[in-house]
Amino acid sequence: MAEIEKNIYFNELFDLYQELLSPHQREIVYLYYGLNLSLGEIAEEKNISRNGVYDALKKGEEALVNFEEKLHLFQKRNEREKKILSLKDKLSPENFNLVQETLKEE
């Protein structure tokens, strides 16, 4: 996976599952992927070792992937978005907007 794709993927997983991470993991993952800080910058900010940041980041990434493997929320959202887009050509703009709003409520 390319670096930019990895960043997008983990940002998406973080949006879905951040509340399931420990507070420490949540903060480290957010600083790294959300604010694009380096391991060294995070270590300095949090006053911990760079290795401590790395370990927390890897555990956070692993947890996010495990949550997705079990819950499939990211996969389901992508499938729903594909279905919505496939309807766009088949429906009038008014009906398409109605379907889109209905599916977002699920």
Secondary structure, DSSP 8 states (H G I E B T S, - for coil): --HHHHHHHHHHHHHHHGGGS-HHHHHHHIIIIIS---HHHHHHHHTS-HHHHHHHHHHHHHHHHHHHHHH-HHHHHHHHHHHHHHHHTTS-HHHHHHHHHHHHH-
